[in-house]
Amino acid sequence: MPKVVEVRGYAVKVFTDDHGPPHVHVLKHGILLKISLQPVAFVSAKYGRPGDRVKRDAIAVVQEHIEACWAVWRNIYGEDAASEP
């Protein structure tokens, strides 16, 4: 799973064996958050219940690095896997 970026303790990754609409996974405090890329929004969480601040911060990190997120997604799934808005 390639890491897109790690900022302020939020590790943004794209799983290579994943599927579905374009999204990234953000790891923080042992919680794995799924954040969609189009639109950038919280989808779900595993391994815990993130508070509102963790959700907001995860979304903000993805928005700050949206171009890198799309680049890694497309590198794994191809140019036709999805398109940026």
HELIX and SHEET records of a PDB file:
HELIX    1   1 ASP A   52  GLU A   64  1                                  13    
HELIX    2   2 ILE A   66  TYR A   77  1                                  12    
HELIX    3   3 GLU A   79  ALA A   81  5                                   3    
SHEET    1   A 5 LYS A   3  VAL A   7  0                                        
SHEET    2   A 5 TYR A  10  LYS A  13 -1                                        
SHEET    3   A 5 HIS A  23  LYS A  28 -1                                        
SHEET    4   A 5 ILE A  31  LEU A  37 -1                                        
SHEET    5   A 5 VAL A  40  LYS A  46 -1                                        
END                                                                             
